[in-house]
């Protein structure tokens, strides 16, 4: 379990530090009220984590760059 948790932490840190992913999230929030953007950005990140955790833990999961490429489309 520790290895899985470490793998998840490293993967999400790498994904959310990627400028392309962050710019995509922020672009989606551009038309949102400025007071709510930070909260919604956090909610989007949580949803991404919830939906991708099973994929990351699966042995047949895509690599980081294919995930980012598919996410940005």
ABEGO torsion letter per residue (X at the ends): XAAAAAAAAAAAAAAAABAAAAAAAAAAAAABBAAAAAAAAAAAAAAAAAAAAAAAABAABBBAAAAAAAAAX
